[in-house]
Amino acid sequence: MAYKYLMMTTAFHFDYYHPMNYKPYPEDYWAKIQQTILDVNLAAKQQNSKAYAVFDADGTLWDMDLGENFFNFQIDQRCVDLPSHPWNHYLEMKKVNNDPRSAYLWLAQINAGKSLDQVRNWAKQAFAAIQPVPIFTEQKKIIDLFHKNEIEVFIVTASIKWAVEPGAMALGIDSDHVIGVETEVDGGLITDKAILPITYKSGKLEALLKRTNNTMPFFASGNTIGDIDLLNAATHLQLAVSAASRDDRIFQSENELLKIAELNNWLRHRFV
């Protein structure tokens, strides 16, 4: 089932669509991925190094936005103190200087004073309420294949890290391999002090390289132009995906990335 946000005048609400069957990848994609894994692992063994793969989260691994879903949960459950009309406040923040990073950070900062355990528990509850989770099964197959071949897989997201962790776990990826927007934790309590870089556009690659000791990933997958730095950094394979309908707010960005993928002869796929 595909989940989309339906914008209203004062809030966002879920709009539940009919179940969908996502299109599988062509067989030649699998052949190319499998051969690349063999090549990369052989080179890594010879050089005594590691191979890394990276995925964006929302729209790339599942057909929804887990960060905004969690925000919606926090509003409904009155988990944290928020301004009146919190969705409008968030959307207006995203428009400032045409740079949404302060808005993405704010979604983490609103948890200041709460324990990390509590926020993670809320995230699990918000994720558990999504039935079924619209995971792109083809992406899970790739992740399973990577893990089987001892390739380290990261998720890098512009959503807050804690909101994405339950989705990662559903794909067999632990929380330590989720890189997202977060603030410092002091004595088990979340603060409002940002952990830099903010994982948006170039910040995604910067944050990833901090974890890989500046080793570029051999594979990267994303769905919008915000993932272009990750895909450009991949040494062997880039996979651009899309599932947004024409009236979706991210359709233009997804379409832009697909055009770049076509020009660069990258792997590209429309799930719907």
Stockholm file with secondary structure:
# STOCKHOLM 1.0

chainA/1-272         MAYKYLMMTTAFHFDYYHPMNYKPYPEDYWAKIQQTILDVNLAAKQQNSKAYAVFDADGTLWDMDLGENFFNFQIDQRCVDLPSHPWNHYLEMKKVNNDPRSAYLWLAQINAGKSLDQVRNWAKQAFAAIQPVPIFTEQKKIIDLFHKNEIEVFIVTASIKWAVEPGAMALGIDSDHVIGVETEVDGGLITDKAILPITYKSGKLEALLKRTNNTMPFFASGNTIGDIDLLNAATHLQLAVSAASRDDRIFQSENELLKIAELNNWLRHRFV
#=GR chainA/1-272 SS CCEEEEECSSCEEEEECCCCCCCCCCHHHHHHHHHHHHHHHHHHHHHTCCCEEEECCBTTTBSSCHHHHHHHHHHHHTCSCCCSSHHHHHHHHHHGGGCTHHHHHHHHHTTTTSBHHHHHHHHHHHHHTSSSCCBCHHHHHHHHHHHHTTCEEEEEEEEEHHHHHHHHHHTTCCGGGEEEECEEEETTEEEEEECSSCSSTHHHHHHHHHHTTTCCCSEEEESSGGGHHHHHHCSSEEEEEECCCTTSTTHHHHHHHHHHHHHTTCEEEECC
#=GC SS_cons         CCEEEEECSSCEEEEECCCCCCCCCCHHHHHHHHHHHHHHHHHHHHHTCCCEEEECCBTTTBSSCHHHHHHHHHHHHTCSCCCSSHHHHHHHHHHGGGCTHHHHHHHHHTTTTSBHHHHHHHHHHHHHTSSSCCBCHHHHHHHHHHHHTTCEEEEEEEEEHHHHHHHHHHTTCCGGGEEEECEEEETTEEEEEECSSCSSTHHHHHHHHHHTTTCCCSEEEESSGGGHHHHHHCSSEEEEEECCCTTSTTHHHHHHHHHHHHHTTCEEEECC
//
